[in-house]
Amino acid sequence: MTLGRTSDRPRRQITWMNLFRRGGRPSENGLYEILFVGALAVFLISVCFKLFSLGVATFLIFSLGLILFRENIYLVNATLILTILYIADSTVTSFMVSNSEGVKRTIQFVIIASGLIGIFLYSFRMAPQAVTRLLLVIGTVSVAIFAISIFYHLSNGRYLIWKDLYDTKFVYSLLAFILFSLKDYFERKNVPFIAMMLVLFLLIGASGERKALLLFVVIAAVSTLTLRKKIIAAASLAAIACAIYVTGIDGGFIDKKMDATFAKHDELPSRYFFTVSNIGQQSDVIRSFVNENANRLFSENPIFGMGATGYQDWSRHRFGAGTDLAMGVHGEIHRVPVEGGLVGIFIALGYLAFAAFRTIGFAFFAGDGPRTSLQSAPFYLLLYVISFASFEATNTVMLVLIGLLGVVAARLPTPGMRDYLRSSRAKNMVRSRLRRPNKTQSYVDA
């Protein structure tokens, strides 16, 4: 069965709204929708303030979808299966490290996987306007958390670099994703979107969260903004950054981050890292040390790797549990090989390929009308997850993000080759019309 599309229906502009209409019946359980959106908001709060028990409770609510919406189980597809396999390889394989770690991580896997499948099954019963409402609620909660973080740092005399309040920096990237996903909604409400962009850019820049700033710039570049607005926004953002750099009101922060970004530590001998004082506070230096060790250990365990949490266990035994060097690998591109081996790499690449194929196809090749911001939201989510997974250590938050991307991608219609060809033909027709001379106008001018 082809999800969300049948060949005998005329093509039309595909948005989240008519996607849900065609994918299943509108929700007959309004109470569960309120419970679902509320649980997702509470989960965000639990992530930012490290409330573990609260986060587990929210996923138990998501797991109710396995029972309430079990009639949609036949819609499970390869994308969702690869997503679950990815999470399993990142958790259950810790049995290779120790039985106690294996039991703990397996419980983690069961909770996350059951919640994700429950969300997937429920998505076919969501009301047409549920996605917009969901993003608005999450956006509102994110703004509140960001405001709390700013207030906390300012009240402690920290006017820049807002990263000390638990994991509240998580919402900085999330707000960039939500802002561009709801662009059309804000413009319909006559909200000055460019002004909102500039304010968020300033706040993210002041927070010192580089990956959030990078994600903001990348999403802005591929967003549904018109070329004219992109040029205005780019010029404004560049002017703001230059003004901050020239005036030095950031205390040299941009200078330090640029030096850290372009500094190369991979050619340094291992003994160098033992001579660096307070290395735990120098993330770029210590990550180079960890990645160097991870690459070497992968060559020693190429097939199945060391198992989930394997590198961190090795580093604790090697350097001592209380030292700065005893830490996990940051970034999935480095962690997957050392802890998952070639098997883990195969699963990760399959997951990424399926997720990218569906989200890119839905954003750029589905429908005949202009691309909408909500239609682009799954692609923005792909960029968000890649950004987050490229820099952070693997934890519950990352696994949930990876899982949510897989759920969203699995829920989208599969783009066929006909969609890509039709889109290419349409673009070629537009180009040929632009190149074709206007005979009437030429005659008048003559």
C-alpha positions as CSV (number, residue, x, y, z in Angstrom):
1,M,0.0,0.0,0.0
2,T,1.4,3.4,-0.9
3,L,1.1,5.8,2.0
4,G,-0.7,9.0,1.4
5,R,-1.2,8.9,-2.3
6,T,-3.0,6.8,-5.0
7,S,-2.3,6.9,-8.7
8,D,-5.9,7.6,-9.8
9,R,-6.2,10.9,-7.8
10,P,-5.3,14.2,-9.4
11,R,-2.1,15.7,-8.0
12,R,-2.4,18.8,-5.8
13,Q,-0.3,20.8,-3.4
14,I,0.8,18.5,-0.6
15,T,0.8,20.0,2.9
16,W,0.8,18.5,6.4
17,M,-2.9,19.3,6.5
18,N,-4.1,17.2,3.5
19,L,-1.5,14.6,4.2
20,F,-3.2,13.8,7.5
21,R,-6.6,13.9,5.8
22,R,-5.5,11.3,3.3
23,G,-3.5,9.2,5.7
24,G,-6.3,8.3,8.0
25,R,-9.4,9.4,9.7
26,P,-9.4,12.7,11.7
27,S,-8.9,12.1,15.4
28,E,-11.9,10.8,17.2
29,N,-10.0,11.0,20.5
30,G,-9.6,14.7,21.3
31,L,-8.6,13.9,24.8
32,Y,-5.6,11.9,23.7
33,E,-4.5,14.7,21.4
34,I,-4.4,17.1,24.4
35,L,-2.6,14.4,26.4
36,F,-0.1,13.8,23.6
37,V,0.7,17.5,23.0
38,G,0.9,18.1,26.8
39,A,3.2,15.1,27.2
40,L,5.5,16.3,24.5
41,A,5.7,19.7,26.1
42,V,6.5,18.2,29.5
43,F,9.1,15.9,27.9
44,L,10.8,19.1,26.6
45,I,10.8,20.5,30.1
46,S,12.2,17.3,31.5
47,V,15.0,17.3,28.9
48,C,16.1,20.9,29.6
49,F,16.0,20.6,33.4
50,K,17.1,16.9,33.6
51,L,13.9,15.6,35.2
52,F,14.5,11.9,34.4
53,S,11.4,10.4,36.0
54,L,9.1,13.0,34.3
55,G,10.6,12.1,30.9
56,V,10.0,8.4,31.4
57,A,6.4,9.1,32.4
58,T,5.8,11.1,29.2
59,F,7.0,8.2,27.0
60,L,4.7,5.8,28.8
61,I,1.9,8.1,27.7
62,F,3.2,7.9,24.1
63,S,3.3,4.1,24.4
64,L,-0.5,4.1,24.9
65,G,-0.7,4.6,21.1
66,L,0.4,0.9,20.7
67,I,-2.9,-0.1,22.3
68,L,-5.2,2.7,21.3
69,F,-4.2,2.9,17.6
70,R,-3.0,-0.7,17.0
71,E,-5.2,-0.9,13.9
72,N,-2.5,1.1,12.0
73,I,0.3,-1.4,12.8
74,Y,0.3,-2.6,9.2
75,L,1.6,0.8,8.1
76,V,5.0,0.2,9.7
77,N,7.6,0.4,7.0
78,A,11.3,0.1,6.4
79,T,12.1,3.6,7.5
80,L,10.6,3.0,10.9
81,I,12.3,-0.4,11.2
82,L,15.7,1.1,10.5
83,T,15.0,3.8,13.0
84,I,14.3,1.2,15.7
85,L,17.4,-0.8,14.7
86,Y,19.5,2.4,15.0
87,I,18.3,3.0,18.6
88,A,18.7,-0.7,19.4
89,D,22.3,-0.7,18.2
90,S,22.9,2.4,20.3
91,T,21.5,0.8,23.5
92,V,21.0,-2.9,23.6
93,T,24.6,-3.7,22.4
94,S,25.9,-2.5,25.7
95,F,25.6,-6.1,26.8
96,M,29.0,-6.4,25.1
97,V,30.3,-4.1,27.9
98,S,28.6,-5.6,30.9
99,N,25.3,-7.3,31.9
100,S,24.3,-4.5,34.3
101,E,24.8,-1.9,31.6
102,G,23.0,-4.1,29.1
103,V,19.9,-4.5,31.3
104,K,19.8,-0.7,31.9
105,R,20.2,0.2,28.3
106,T,17.7,-2.4,27.1
107,I,15.1,-0.9,29.5
108,Q,15.9,2.5,27.9
109,F,15.4,1.0,24.4
110,V,12.1,-0.5,25.3
111,I,10.7,2.7,26.7
112,I,11.9,4.8,23.7
113,A,11.0,2.4,21.0
114,S,7.5,1.7,22.3
115,G,6.9,5.4,22.7
116,L,8.1,6.1,19.1
117,I,5.9,3.4,17.6
118,G,3.0,4.7,19.6
119,I,3.5,8.2,18.2
120,F,3.8,6.7,14.7
121,L,0.5,4.8,15.0
122,Y,-1.2,7.9,16.5
123,S,-0.1,10.1,13.7
124,F,-2.6,8.5,11.3
125,R,-5.4,9.7,13.6
126,M,-4.2,13.2,14.1
127,A,-6.6,16.1,13.4
128,P,-5.8,18.2,10.3
129,Q,-4.6,21.2,12.3
130,A,-2.6,19.1,14.9
131,V,0.8,19.8,13.5
132,T,0.5,23.6,13.6
133,R,-0.9,23.4,17.2
134,L,1.9,21.1,18.2
135,L,4.6,23.4,16.9
136,L,3.0,26.4,18.5
137,V,2.8,24.7,21.9
138,I,6.4,23.4,21.7
139,G,7.5,26.8,20.5
140,T,5.8,28.6,23.4
141,V,7.4,26.3,25.9
142,S,10.8,26.7,24.2
143,V,10.5,30.5,24.4
144,A,9.6,30.3,28.1
145,I,12.6,28.0,28.8
146,F,14.9,30.4,26.8
147,A,13.6,33.3,28.8
148,I,14.3,31.5,32.1
149,S,17.8,30.7,30.9
150,I,18.5,34.3,29.9
151,F,17.1,35.6,33.2
152,Y,19.2,33.1,35.2
153,H,22.5,34.0,33.5
154,L,21.8,37.8,33.6
155,S,20.9,37.6,37.3
156,N,24.3,35.9,37.8
157,G,26.2,38.6,35.9
158,R,26.6,36.5,32.7
159,Y,25.7,38.8,29.8
160,L,27.0,36.3,27.2
161,I,27.4,32.5,26.9
162,W,24.2,31.1,28.4
163,K,25.0,27.5,28.8
164,D,25.2,26.9,32.6
165,L,21.5,26.2,33.4
166,Y,21.2,22.4,33.0
167,D,20.5,21.6,29.3
168,T,18.4,24.6,28.5
169,K,20.7,25.3,25.5
170,F,18.7,22.5,23.8
171,V,15.9,24.9,22.9
172,Y,18.2,27.3,21.1
173,S,18.4,25.0,18.0
174,L,14.8,23.9,18.5
175,L,13.5,27.5,18.2
176,A,15.3,28.0,14.9
177,F,13.6,24.9,13.6
178,I,10.2,25.9,14.8
179,L,10.5,29.5,13.6
180,F,11.1,28.6,10.0
181,S,8.6,25.7,10.1
182,L,5.8,28.2,11.1
183,K,6.9,31.0,8.7
184,D,3.7,30.9,6.6
185,Y,1.6,30.9,9.8
186,F,3.3,34.0,11.2
187,E,3.1,35.8,7.9
188,R,-0.7,35.1,7.7
189,K,-0.9,36.6,11.1
190,N,0.9,39.7,9.8
191,V,3.8,39.1,12.2
192,P,7.1,40.7,10.9
193,F,9.0,37.5,10.2
194,I,12.4,39.1,9.3
195,A,12.3,41.0,12.7
196,M,11.7,37.7,14.5
197,M,14.6,36.2,12.6
198,L,17.0,39.0,13.6
199,V,15.9,38.9,17.3
200,L,16.4,35.1,17.5
201,F,19.8,35.4,15.7
202,L,21.0,37.9,18.2
203,L,19.9,35.8,21.2
204,I,21.4,32.6,19.8
205,G,24.6,34.4,19.0
206,A,24.7,35.8,22.6
207,S,24.1,32.3,24.0
208,G,27.4,31.1,22.4
209,E,25.8,28.0,21.1
210,R,27.6,27.4,17.8
211,K,25.7,24.5,16.4
212,A,22.4,26.5,17.0
213,L,23.8,29.4,15.1
214,L,25.0,27.2,12.3
215,L,21.6,25.5,12.1
216,F,19.9,28.8,12.0
217,V,22.0,30.0,9.0
218,V,21.6,26.8,7.1
219,I,17.8,26.6,7.5
220,A,17.5,30.3,6.6
221,A,19.5,29.6,3.4
222,V,17.2,26.7,2.3
223,S,14.0,28.1,3.7
224,T,10.9,29.2,1.8
225,L,11.8,32.9,2.1
226,T,11.9,34.7,-1.2
227,L,15.3,35.4,-2.7
228,R,14.9,39.1,-1.9
229,K,14.1,38.4,1.7
230,K,17.0,36.0,2.0
231,I,19.4,38.7,0.7
232,I,18.0,41.3,3.1
233,A,18.2,38.8,6.0
234,A,21.8,37.7,5.1
235,A,23.0,41.3,4.8
236,S,21.4,42.2,8.2
237,L,22.8,39.1,9.9
238,A,26.3,39.8,8.5
239,A,26.1,43.4,9.5
240,I,25.1,42.5,13.1
241,A,28.0,39.9,13.3
242,C,30.5,42.4,11.9
243,A,29.4,45.1,14.3
244,I,29.7,42.8,17.3
245,Y,33.2,41.7,16.1
246,V,34.5,45.2,15.4
247,T,33.2,46.8,18.6
248,G,34.4,43.9,20.7
249,I,31.3,44.0,22.9
250,D,31.4,40.2,23.0
251,G,34.6,40.3,25.0
252,G,36.5,38.6,22.2
253,F,34.1,35.6,22.2
254,I,33.8,35.4,18.3
255,D,37.6,35.6,18.0
256,K,38.1,32.7,20.5
257,K,35.4,30.6,18.8
258,M,36.9,31.1,15.4
259,D,40.3,30.1,16.6
260,A,38.9,27.0,18.3
261,T,36.9,26.1,15.2
262,F,39.8,26.2,12.8
263,A,42.5,24.9,15.2
264,K,43.8,21.4,14.3
265,H,44.6,19.0,17.1
266,D,44.5,15.7,15.2
267,E,48.2,15.9,14.3
268,L,49.3,16.3,17.9
269,P,50.9,13.4,19.8
270,S,48.8,11.7,22.4
271,R,51.1,12.8,25.2
272,Y,50.3,16.5,24.4
273,F,46.7,16.0,25.8
274,F,48.0,14.9,29.2
275,T,49.9,18.2,29.5
276,V,46.9,20.5,29.0
277,S,45.6,22.0,32.2
278,N,41.9,22.0,32.8
279,I,41.4,20.0,29.6
280,G,37.8,19.2,30.6
281,Q,36.9,22.9,30.0
282,Q,38.4,22.9,26.5
283,S,35.9,20.9,24.5
284,D,37.6,21.2,21.1
285,V,40.9,19.9,22.5
286,I,39.5,16.9,24.4
287,R,37.2,15.9,21.6
288,S,40.2,15.6,19.3
289,F,41.8,13.3,21.8
290,V,38.7,11.2,22.2
291,N,38.2,10.9,18.4
292,E,41.8,9.9,17.9
293,N,41.4,7.0,20.4
294,A,38.0,6.1,18.9
295,N,39.4,5.7,15.4
296,R,42.2,3.5,16.7
297,L,39.7,1.3,18.7
298,F,37.5,0.9,15.7
299,S,40.4,-0.6,13.7
300,E,40.7,-3.1,16.5
301,N,37.0,-4.0,16.6
302,P,35.8,-3.4,13.0
303,I,32.8,-5.7,12.7
304,F,30.6,-5.2,15.8
305,G,32.6,-2.5,17.6
306,M,32.9,-2.3,21.3
307,G,29.1,-2.1,22.0
308,A,27.0,0.9,23.2
309,T,28.8,2.9,25.9
310,G,31.9,0.8,25.1
311,Y,34.3,3.7,24.6
312,Q,33.3,5.5,27.8
313,D,33.8,2.2,29.8
314,W,37.2,1.8,28.1
315,S,38.3,5.4,28.9
316,R,37.2,5.1,32.6
317,H,39.4,2.0,33.0
318,R,42.2,3.6,31.1
319,F,42.3,7.1,32.6
320,G,40.4,6.8,35.8
321,A,36.7,7.4,36.3
322,G,37.1,10.8,37.8
323,T,39.4,12.3,35.2
324,D,38.5,14.8,32.5
325,L,39.7,12.3,29.8
326,A,37.2,9.7,30.8
327,M,34.3,10.7,28.6
328,G,32.1,9.4,25.8
329,V,32.5,10.1,22.1
330,H,30.8,13.2,20.9
331,G,29.3,13.1,17.5
332,E,27.6,10.0,15.9
333,I,30.1,10.1,13.0
334,H,32.8,9.1,15.5
335,R,30.7,7.1,17.9
336,V,29.0,4.7,15.5
337,P,32.2,3.2,14.1
338,V,33.8,2.5,17.5
339,E,30.7,1.3,19.3
340,G,28.7,-0.2,16.4
341,G,31.4,-1.3,14.0
342,L,30.6,-2.0,10.4
343,V,27.2,-3.4,11.4
344,G,26.3,-0.1,13.1
345,I,27.6,1.9,10.2
346,F,25.4,0.0,7.8
347,I,22.3,0.5,10.0
348,A,23.1,4.3,10.5
349,L,23.7,4.9,6.8
350,G,20.5,3.0,5.9
351,Y,18.5,5.1,8.4
352,L,20.0,8.4,7.2
353,A,19.4,7.5,3.5
354,F,15.7,6.6,4.0
355,A,15.0,9.6,6.2
356,A,16.8,12.0,3.8
357,F,15.0,10.5,0.7
358,R,11.6,10.9,2.2
359,T,12.0,14.3,3.8
360,I,13.8,15.9,0.8
361,G,11.3,14.3,-1.6
362,F,8.4,15.7,0.4
363,A,9.9,19.1,0.7
364,F,11.1,19.7,-2.8
365,F,9.3,17.2,-5.2
366,A,5.8,16.7,-3.8
367,G,2.9,18.6,-5.2
368,D,2.6,21.1,-8.0
369,G,2.2,24.3,-6.1
370,P,4.8,26.4,-4.3
371,R,6.6,24.9,-1.4
372,T,5.1,25.7,2.1
373,S,7.0,26.1,5.3
374,L,5.2,23.2,6.9
375,Q,5.9,21.1,3.9
376,S,9.6,21.9,4.5
377,A,9.4,21.2,8.2
378,P,10.5,17.5,7.9
379,F,13.6,18.6,5.9
380,Y,14.4,21.2,8.6
381,L,14.1,18.5,11.2
382,L,16.6,16.4,9.2
383,L,19.0,19.3,9.3
384,Y,18.3,19.8,13.0
385,V,19.0,16.2,13.9
386,I,22.2,16.1,11.7
387,S,23.4,19.2,13.5
388,F,22.7,17.9,17.0
389,A,24.0,14.4,16.3
390,S,27.2,15.7,14.8
391,F,28.4,17.5,18.0
392,E,26.7,16.0,21.1
393,A,27.3,12.8,23.0
394,T,24.7,10.0,22.6
395,N,22.1,10.2,25.3
396,T,18.3,9.8,25.7
397,V,17.7,13.2,24.1
398,M,19.7,12.4,21.0
399,L,18.1,9.0,20.7
400,V,14.6,10.5,20.9
401,L,15.5,13.2,18.3
402,I,16.8,10.5,16.0
403,G,13.7,8.5,16.6
404,L,11.3,11.4,16.0
405,L,13.0,12.1,12.7
406,G,12.5,8.5,11.7
407,V,8.8,8.6,12.7
408,V,8.2,11.7,10.7
409,A,10.0,10.4,7.7
410,A,8.2,7.0,7.9
411,R,4.9,8.9,8.1
412,L,5.5,10.8,4.8
413,P,4.5,9.5,1.4
414,T,7.4,7.8,-0.5
415,P,8.4,10.0,-3.4
416,G,8.6,8.1,-6.7
417,M,10.8,8.6,-9.6
418,R,7.8,10.1,-11.4
419,D,7.7,12.9,-8.8
420,Y,11.3,13.8,-9.4
421,L,10.9,13.7,-13.2
422,R,7.7,15.8,-13.1
423,S,9.4,18.4,-10.9
424,S,12.4,18.5,-13.3
425,R,10.2,18.9,-16.3
426,A,8.3,21.8,-14.6
427,K,11.5,23.6,-13.8
428,N,12.8,23.1,-17.4
429,M,9.5,24.6,-18.7
430,V,9.9,27.6,-16.5
431,R,13.5,28.1,-17.6
432,S,12.5,27.8,-21.3
433,R,9.7,30.3,-20.9
434,L,12.1,32.8,-19.3
435,R,14.6,32.3,-22.1
436,R,12.0,32.5,-24.9
437,P,11.8,36.0,-26.4
438,N,8.5,37.9,-26.2
439,K,7.7,38.4,-29.9
440,T,4.9,40.9,-29.2
441,Q,7.2,43.1,-27.1
442,S,10.0,42.9,-29.6
443,Y,7.6,44.1,-32.4
444,V,6.4,47.0,-30.3
445,D,10.0,48.0,-29.4
446,A,11.0,47.9,-33.0
